[in-house]
Amino acid sequence: MYNKSIKVNIARKHIGSLGSELYEGFDATRADRVQLMDWEDANDVQSSFLSKLTIYEADLDSYARQAANRGKIRNSKELLQYLKANSLLVNPVAAKWFDESGTTCSSLKSYVEKLDYLRLLLIEFIENYEIDAEGESSYKEENNE
């Protein structure tokens, strides 16, 4: 079986790859974002899913870059709680939009699902390589930044 260092490097590479894929795929979602904005306006949405999505993707991008580039994430214990409690897919406005938009906005829906997958990868990374039973970082970066 692989040793922990190899597993960490594989996880870092996978997180970095997915983060890059999302970054590159952002432009493909522009038209769908306009449709989502129009849907929110038409449905008098009080809590904008689009604004939450924008903030969430910036946050996940930052965490993914830290994991991929440094092999660790700042404040990982607090971040783990945040990531476990905040999935875009269980947001009530998002759930309604996913349901009502049918087969339209497929690129944005796919993008949101990939963001949630990145969230799950970050949870796994933190649980397996960042935090030990006492809540301390259990993985020490080889390069000693």
C-alpha positions as CSV (number, residue, x, y, z in Angstrom):
1,M,0.0,0.0,0.0
2,Y,1.0,3.6,-0.4
3,N,2.7,5.4,2.4
4,K,1.1,8.6,3.8
5,S,3.5,11.0,1.9
6,I,2.4,9.4,-1.4
7,K,-1.2,9.6,-0.5
8,V,-0.9,13.3,0.4
9,N,0.8,14.1,-2.9
10,I,-1.9,12.2,-4.8
11,A,-4.6,14.2,-2.9
12,R,-2.8,17.5,-3.5
13,K,-2.5,16.8,-7.2
14,H,-6.2,15.8,-7.5
15,I,-7.4,18.9,-5.5
16,G,-5.2,21.1,-7.6
17,S,-6.4,19.6,-10.8
18,L,-10.1,20.0,-9.9
19,G,-9.4,23.5,-8.8
20,S,-7.8,24.4,-12.1
21,E,-10.6,22.7,-14.0
22,L,-13.2,24.8,-12.1
23,Y,-11.2,28.0,-12.7
24,E,-10.9,27.3,-16.4
25,G,-14.6,26.3,-16.6
26,F,-15.9,29.5,-15.0
27,D,-16.3,31.4,-18.3
28,A,-18.5,28.6,-19.6
29,T,-21.1,29.4,-16.9
30,R,-21.6,33.0,-17.7
31,A,-24.8,32.6,-19.7
32,D,-26.2,30.3,-17.1
33,R,-25.4,32.8,-14.4
34,V,-27.4,35.4,-16.2
35,Q,-30.3,32.9,-16.4
36,L,-30.0,32.2,-12.7
37,M,-30.0,36.0,-11.9
38,D,-33.1,36.4,-14.0
39,W,-34.7,33.4,-12.3
40,E,-33.9,34.9,-8.9
41,D,-35.4,38.3,-9.9
42,A,-38.6,36.6,-11.3
43,N,-39.0,34.5,-8.1
44,D,-38.3,37.4,-5.7
45,V,-35.6,35.5,-4.0
46,Q,-34.6,37.0,-0.7
47,S,-31.3,35.2,-0.3
48,S,-29.4,35.1,-3.5
49,F,-27.9,31.8,-4.4
50,L,-25.8,33.4,-7.1
51,S,-24.1,35.7,-4.5
52,K,-23.5,32.8,-2.1
53,L,-22.1,30.8,-5.1
54,T,-19.7,33.6,-5.9
55,I,-18.3,33.9,-2.4
56,Y,-18.2,30.1,-1.9
57,E,-16.3,29.5,-5.1
58,A,-13.7,32.1,-4.1
59,D,-13.3,30.5,-0.7
60,L,-13.0,27.0,-2.1
61,D,-10.5,28.2,-4.7
62,S,-8.3,29.6,-1.9
63,Y,-8.5,26.4,0.2
64,A,-7.8,24.2,-2.8
65,R,-4.7,26.3,-3.7
66,Q,-3.4,26.0,-0.2
67,A,-3.8,22.3,-0.1
68,A,-2.3,21.8,-3.6
69,N,0.6,24.2,-3.2
70,R,1.5,23.9,0.4
71,G,0.0,20.6,1.5
72,K,-1.8,22.2,4.4
73,I,-4.6,24.6,4.9
74,R,-4.7,27.5,7.4
75,N,-7.2,27.1,10.3
76,S,-8.1,23.6,9.1
77,K,-10.0,22.7,12.2
78,E,-12.4,25.6,11.8
79,L,-12.5,25.1,8.1
80,L,-13.5,21.5,8.5
81,Q,-16.6,22.5,10.5
82,Y,-17.5,25.1,8.0
83,L,-17.1,22.8,5.0
84,K,-19.2,20.1,6.7
85,A,-22.0,22.5,7.4
86,N,-22.1,24.3,4.1
87,S,-22.9,22.4,1.0
88,L,-24.3,24.5,-1.9
89,L,-26.5,21.6,-2.9
90,V,-28.6,21.7,0.3
91,N,-29.3,25.4,-0.1
92,P,-33.1,25.8,-0.4
93,V,-32.9,28.4,-3.2
94,A,-30.4,26.2,-5.1
95,A,-32.6,23.1,-4.6
96,K,-35.6,25.0,-6.0
97,W,-33.6,26.4,-8.9
98,F,-32.1,23.0,-9.8
99,D,-35.7,21.6,-9.8
100,E,-37.4,24.4,-11.7
101,S,-34.7,25.0,-14.3
102,G,-35.1,21.5,-15.7
103,T,-32.5,20.8,-18.4
104,T,-31.4,24.4,-18.8
105,C,-28.3,25.8,-17.2
106,S,-26.5,22.5,-17.5
107,S,-23.0,24.0,-17.4
108,L,-23.7,25.9,-14.2
109,K,-25.3,22.9,-12.6
110,S,-22.3,20.8,-13.4
111,Y,-20.0,23.5,-12.1
112,V,-21.9,23.6,-8.8
113,E,-21.7,19.9,-8.5
114,K,-17.9,20.0,-9.1
115,L,-17.6,22.7,-6.5
116,D,-19.4,20.4,-4.0
117,Y,-17.1,17.6,-5.0
118,L,-14.1,19.9,-4.3
119,R,-15.7,20.6,-0.9
120,L,-15.8,16.9,-0.2
121,L,-12.2,16.4,-1.3
122,L,-11.1,19.2,1.0
123,I,-13.0,17.6,3.9
124,E,-11.3,14.3,3.2
125,F,-7.9,16.0,2.9
126,I,-8.2,17.8,6.2
127,E,-9.5,14.7,8.0
128,N,-6.9,12.4,6.7
129,Y,-3.8,14.6,6.4
130,E,-4.4,17.7,8.5
131,I,-6.0,17.0,11.8
132,D,-5.2,14.3,14.4
133,A,-7.4,13.3,17.3
134,E,-6.3,16.3,19.4
135,G,-7.2,18.8,16.6
136,E,-3.6,19.4,15.7
137,S,-2.1,19.2,12.3
138,S,-0.8,15.6,11.8
139,Y,0.9,16.2,8.5
140,K,4.2,18.1,8.4
141,E,5.2,19.5,5.0
142,E,8.4,18.0,3.7
143,N,9.8,21.3,2.4
144,N,9.4,23.1,5.8
145,E,8.3,26.4,4.3
